[in-house]
Amino acid sequence: MSPSTRRGLVAKLQDYAPVFAALGDETRLSLVAKLSEGQPKSITQLTEGSELTRQAVTKHLRVLENVGLVRSTFSGRENLFELDTRPFKDINEYLDFVSSQWDSALSRLKSFVER
């Protein structure tokens, strides 16, 4: 891997680190799963089936919103939350790139060991 590629990879990792950190919480992952159904959901809908308070869910949603994974809109008196899939596409491309780098490195290691 060239030095410029490595620098670019490190820069991307720094960009995505907050996203990975936000997704590292079980509650936030659960909220992402609920929001991945496609329809915007209210706080009330997102708290159904959990023991979390509305305030706790709101706090977790704000973390997801701050890293760009969730966006909110007002509909009447309700604040509706929905998943923004664009960051997931960017992260998927990044992970594909990292995966190809690892595949290449493992292939070189295998060739070296089998000599």
Backbone hydrogen bonds in HBPLUS format (Angstrom, degrees):
<---DONOR---> <-ACCEPTOR-->    atom                        ^
c    i                          cat <-CA-CA->   ^        H-A-AA   ^      H-
h    n   atom  resd res      DA  || num        DHA   H-A  angle D-A-AA Bond
n    s   type  num  typ     dist DA aas  dist angle  dist       angle   num
A0006-ARG N   A0002-SER O   2.93 MM   4  6.22 160.4  1.96 155.5 161.3     1
A0007-ARG N   A0003-PRO O   2.90 MM   4  6.14 158.0  1.95 147.7 153.4     2
A0008-GLY N   A0004-SER O   2.98 MM   4  6.18 156.4  2.04 142.5 148.8     3
A0009-LEU N   A0005-THR O   2.88 MM   4  6.11 150.2  1.96 146.6 155.3     4
A0010-VAL N   A0006-ARG O   2.92 MM   4  6.19 157.8  1.97 151.6 157.0     5
A0011-ALA N   A0007-ARG O   2.91 MM   4  6.14 155.7  1.97 147.0 154.1     6
A0012-LYS N   A0008-GLY O   2.93 MM   4  6.17 158.0  1.98 145.8 151.5     7
A0013-LEU N   A0009-LEU O   2.92 MM   4  6.15 159.9  1.96 147.5 153.3     8
A0014-GLN N   A0010-VAL O   2.96 MM   4  6.23 152.7  2.03 146.6 153.5     9
A0015-ASP N   A0011-ALA O   3.02 MM   4  6.33 145.2  2.15 141.8 151.7    10
A0015-ASP N   A0012-LYS O   2.96 MM   3  4.94 117.3  2.37  93.8 110.2    11
A0016-TYR N   A0012-LYS O   2.89 MM   4  6.20 152.5  1.96 154.2 161.9    12
A0017-ALA N   A0013-LEU O   2.82 MM   4  5.76 127.8  2.09 145.3 157.6    13
A0019-VAL N   A0016-TYR O   2.98 MM   3  5.21 121.7  2.33 105.3 120.6    14
A0020-PHE N   A0016-TYR O   2.99 MM   4  6.33 163.4  2.02 162.4 167.1    15
A0021-ALA N   A0017-ALA O   2.87 MM   4  6.07 156.8  1.93 152.3 159.4    16
A0022-ALA N   A0018-PRO O   2.90 MM   4  6.07 153.6  1.97 141.2 148.0    17
A0023-LEU N   A0019-VAL O   2.96 MM   4  6.23 154.2  2.03 149.6 156.8    18
A0024-GLY N   A0021-ALA O   3.13 MM   3  5.00 148.5  2.24  95.8 105.4    19
A0029-LEU N   A0025-ASP O   2.95 MM   4  6.24 156.0  2.01 154.4 162.0    20
A0030-SER N   A0026-GLU O   2.98 MM   4  6.19 151.9  2.06 143.5 151.0    21
A0031-LEU N   A0027-THR O   2.96 MM   4  6.33 151.5  2.05 146.9 154.8    22
A0032-VAL N   A0028-ARG O   2.89 MM   4  6.16 156.5  1.94 149.5 155.8    23
A0033-ALA N   A0029-LEU O   2.92 MM   4  6.17 155.4  1.98 146.8 153.5    24
A0034-LYS N   A0030-SER O   2.99 MM   4  6.31 156.0  2.05 146.9 153.0    25
A0035-LEU N   A0031-LEU O   2.89 MM   4  6.11 156.4  1.94 149.2 156.0    26
A0036-SER N   A0032-VAL O   2.84 MM   4  5.94 128.1  2.11 141.9 155.8    27
A0036-SER N   A0033-ALA O   3.26 MM   3  5.08 134.7  2.48  90.8 103.0    28
A0037-GLU N   A0034-LYS O   3.46 MM   3  5.95 166.1  2.48 108.5 111.9    29
A0038-GLY N   A0035-LEU O   3.28 MM   3  6.14 171.4  2.29 120.2 122.3    30
A0041-LYS N   A0081-PHE O   2.86 MM  40  5.29 158.3  1.90 147.1 149.7    31
A0081-PHE N   A0041-LYS O   2.77 MM  40  5.29 167.5  1.79 143.8 146.6    32
A0046-LEU N   A0042-SER O   2.99 MM   4  6.27 152.2  2.07 148.1 156.4    33
A0047-THR N   A0043-ILE O   2.92 MM   4  6.12 133.7  2.13 148.4 160.2    34
A0050-SER N   A0047-THR O   3.11 MM   3  5.61 148.6  2.21 142.6 138.8    35
A0057-VAL N   A0053-THR O   3.05 MM   4  6.37 163.2  2.08 153.4 157.4    36
A0058-THR N   A0054-ARG O   2.87 MM   4  6.06 157.5  1.92 146.9 153.9    37
A0059-LYS N   A0055-GLN O   2.96 MM   4  6.17 154.7  2.02 144.7 151.2    38
A0060-HIS N   A0056-ALA O   3.07 MM   4  6.38 159.1  2.12 149.5 154.2    39
A0061-LEU N   A0057-VAL O   2.87 MM   4  6.10 156.1  1.93 151.5 158.8    40
A0062-ARG N   A0058-THR O   2.92 MM   4  6.16 148.7  2.02 147.9 156.0    41
A0063-VAL N   A0059-LYS O   3.21 MM   4  6.56 149.4  2.31 143.0 150.4    42
A0064-LEU N   A0060-HIS O   3.13 MM   4  6.48 161.1  2.16 148.7 153.1    43
A0065-GLU N   A0061-LEU O   2.78 MM   4  5.99 146.3  1.89 144.5 155.2    44
A0066-ASN N   A0062-ARG O   2.80 MM   4  5.96 152.8  1.88 146.7 153.4    45
A0069-LEU N   A0064-LEU O   2.92 MM   5  5.32 146.4  2.04 168.2 159.5    46
A0068-GLY N   A0065-GLU O   3.05 MM   3  5.02 157.4  2.10 103.1 109.9    47
A0084-ASP N   A0069-LEU O   2.80 MM  15  5.11 172.4  1.81 134.5 134.4    48
A0071-ARG N   A0082-GLU O   2.92 MM  11  5.59 161.0  1.96 159.8 166.2    49
A0082-GLU N   A0071-ARG O   2.94 MM  11  5.59 156.6  1.99 160.7 168.3    50
A0073-THR N   A0080-LEU O   2.86 MM   7  5.31 152.2  1.93 148.5 157.8    51
A0080-LEU N   A0073-THR O   2.69 MM   7  5.31 166.8  1.70 174.3 170.1    52
A0075-SER N   A0078-GLU O   2.81 MM   3  5.33 165.2  1.84 159.2 164.2    53
A0078-GLU N   A0075-SER O   3.13 MM   3  5.33 154.3  2.20 130.2 126.2    54
A0088-PHE N   A0085-THR O   3.06 MM   3  5.25 121.9  2.41 102.8 117.8    55
A0089-LYS N   A0085-THR O   3.17 MM   4  6.53 148.5  2.27 153.6 162.5    56
A0089-LYS N   A0086-ARG O   3.09 MM   3  5.22 122.6  2.43 100.6 114.7    57
A0090-ASP N   A0086-ARG O   3.12 MM   4  6.47 160.7  2.16 156.3 161.2    58
A0091-ILE N   A0087-PRO O   2.90 MM   4  6.09 160.9  1.93 148.6 154.1    59
A0092-ASN N   A0088-PHE O   2.87 MM   4  5.98 151.8  1.95 141.1 149.2    60
A0093-GLU N   A0089-LYS O   3.03 MM   4  6.31 155.8  2.09 147.6 153.1    61
A0094-TYR N   A0090-ASP O   3.01 MM   4  6.30 157.2  2.06 146.7 153.2    62
A0095-LEU N   A0091-ILE O   2.79 MM   4  6.06 163.1  1.82 155.4 159.5    63
A0096-ASP N   A0092-ASN O   2.86 MM   4  6.06 150.4  1.95 145.7 154.1    64
A0097-PHE N   A0093-GLU O   2.99 MM   4  6.25 153.7  2.06 145.8 152.6    65
A0098-VAL N   A0094-TYR O   2.92 MM   4  6.27 163.2  1.95 154.2 158.4    66
A0099-SER N   A0095-LEU O   2.83 MM   4  5.93 157.9  1.88 144.6 151.4    67
A0100-SER N   A0096-ASP O   2.93 MM   4  6.18 153.6  2.00 145.2 151.8    68
A0101-GLN N   A0097-PHE O   3.01 MM   4  6.33 149.0  2.11 146.4 155.2    69
A0102-TRP N   A0098-VAL O   2.97 MM   4  6.30 157.3  2.02 151.8 157.6    70
A0103-ASP N   A0099-SER O   2.86 MM   4  6.12 159.8  1.90 151.1 157.0    71
A0104-SER N   A0100-SER O   2.98 MM   4  6.10 157.2  2.03 143.0 148.6    72
A0105-ALA N   A0101-GLN O   2.94 MM   4  6.19 159.9  1.98 147.3 153.1    73
A0106-LEU N   A0102-TRP O   2.83 MM   4  6.01 163.1  1.86 155.9 160.2    74
A0107-SER N   A0103-ASP O   2.95 MM   4  6.06 149.3  2.05 141.7 150.3    75
A0108-ARG N   A0104-SER O   2.98 MM   4  6.27 157.0  2.03 149.1 154.8    76
A0109-LEU N   A0105-ALA O   2.96 MM   4  6.19 156.0  2.01 146.4 153.3    77
A0110-LYS N   A0106-LEU O   2.88 MM   4  6.05 159.2  1.92 146.1 151.6    78
A0111-SER N   A0107-SER O   2.98 MM   4  6.23 162.0  2.01 148.5 153.0    79
A0112-PHE N   A0108-ARG O   2.98 MM   4  6.17 156.2  2.04 146.3 153.0    80
A0113-VAL N   A0109-LEU O   2.90 MM   4  6.11 163.0  1.93 155.6 159.6    81
A0114-GLU N   A0110-LYS O   2.96 MM   4  6.06 152.3  2.04 149.9 157.2    82
A0115-ARG N   A0112-PHE O   3.38 MM   3  5.57 160.0  2.42 102.8 108.6    83
